[in-house]
Amino acid sequence: MIMLTGNNNAIGGGAVRFSRETTGLPVIHAASGRELGKLREWLLDEKGASVVAFVAEGSGWLPHRRVFCYRDILSMGNDAILVSREGGNPAGDPPQIEGHPTRRVLGMRVISYGGSELGVVEDILFEEETGRVAGWRLSAGLIDDILQGRQVMEPPMDVNIGEDVLIIRDETR
C-alpha cells in the first residue's frame, strides 16, 4: 500500500484519475451534442483489473439509466465526458456488458486473506487512456483517515470480488 498526498496526475507515466472526480459529470453524445445523463458509477471487470463500463442517469420524472462501454469514451475532461454512442439499457444488476458480468466495488469492505479488515473502497484510481485500475483508495474510518490519511492500494492485487466483501491475498502481510 502507498499513501498519496494531494492530487496525482500521473503514475507510471500515464494520466490517472479518481472515479469520484468524474461522478456527476454530464455525458455528451459527440455527434449530436445531446446530453445523455450524468455519470453515476463505474463498473469493473470480474477481476477488478479494468474499468469496463459506466452508468449514466438522465434527469426528469422518470430518470433513464444508460450503460456505456469504456471504449465509447472519446474524451474525459474536467467538465464533461464525450462519447461516441448513445449507450444501451442496463441488463442485470450490476449490468452486463456485451454478455460479460461487471462488478461494483465502491463502498465494499476489503478483507485480507488472513482475515484482517483493511478498510472500505472509497474510490477507484484508473488510467484514463486504457481504463486499467491503478489503485483503490481505502477508508479506515473518519478518525483513522484524519490521523493517517487514506491509503491507496496499488496493483498487482490478487483479489476476489465477492457479493459482500473484497478479499485480497497480500503476501506482504
QUICOR-V685628 format. One record per residue. N is the residue number from 1. SS is DSSP state (hx for helix, st for strand, lp for the rest). Layout:
# QUICOR-V685628
N;SS / N;SS
This chain:
# QUICOR-V685628
1;lp / 2;st / 3;st / 4;lp / 5;lp / 6;lp / 7;lp / 8;lp / 9;lp / 10;st / 11;st / 12;lp / 13;lp / 14;st / 15;st / 16;st / 17;st / 18;st / 19;hx / 20;hx / 21;hx / 22;lp / 23;lp / 24;lp / 25;lp / 26;st / 27;st / 28;st / 29;st / 30;lp / 31;lp / 32;lp / 33;lp / 34;lp / 35;st / 36;st / 37;st / 38;st / 39;st / 40;st / 41;st / 42;st / 43;st / 44;st / 45;lp / 46;lp / 47;lp / 48;lp / 49;lp / 50;st / 51;st / 52;st / 53;st / 54;st / 55;st / 56;st / 57;st / 58;lp / 59;lp / 60;lp / 61;lp / 62;lp / 63;lp / 64;lp / 65;st / 66;st / 67;st / 68;st / 69;st / 70;hx / 71;hx / 72;hx / 73;st / 74;st / 75;st / 76;st / 77;lp / 78;lp / 79;lp / 80;st / 81;st / 82;st / 83;st / 84;lp / 85;lp / 86;lp / 87;lp / 88;st / 89;lp / 90;lp / 91;lp / 92;lp / 93;lp / 94;lp / 95;lp / 96;lp / 97;st / 98;lp / 99;lp / 100;st / 101;lp / 102;lp / 103;st / 104;lp / 105;lp / 106;lp / 107;lp / 108;lp / 109;st / 110;st / 111;st / 112;st / 113;lp / 114;lp / 115;lp / 116;lp / 117;st / 118;st / 119;st / 120;st / 121;st / 122;st / 123;st / 124;st / 125;st / 126;st / 127;st / 128;lp / 129;lp / 130;lp / 131;lp / 132;st / 133;st / 134;st / 135;st / 136;st / 137;st / 138;st / 139;st / 140;lp / 141;lp / 142;hx / 143;hx / 144;hx / 145;hx / 146;hx / 147;hx / 148;hx / 149;lp / 150;lp / 151;st / 152;st / 153;st / 154;lp / 155;lp / 156;lp / 157;lp / 158;st / 159;st / 160;st / 161;st / 162;lp / 163;lp / 164;lp / 165;st / 166;st / 167;st / 168;st / 169;st / 170;lp / 171;lp / 172;lp / 173;lp
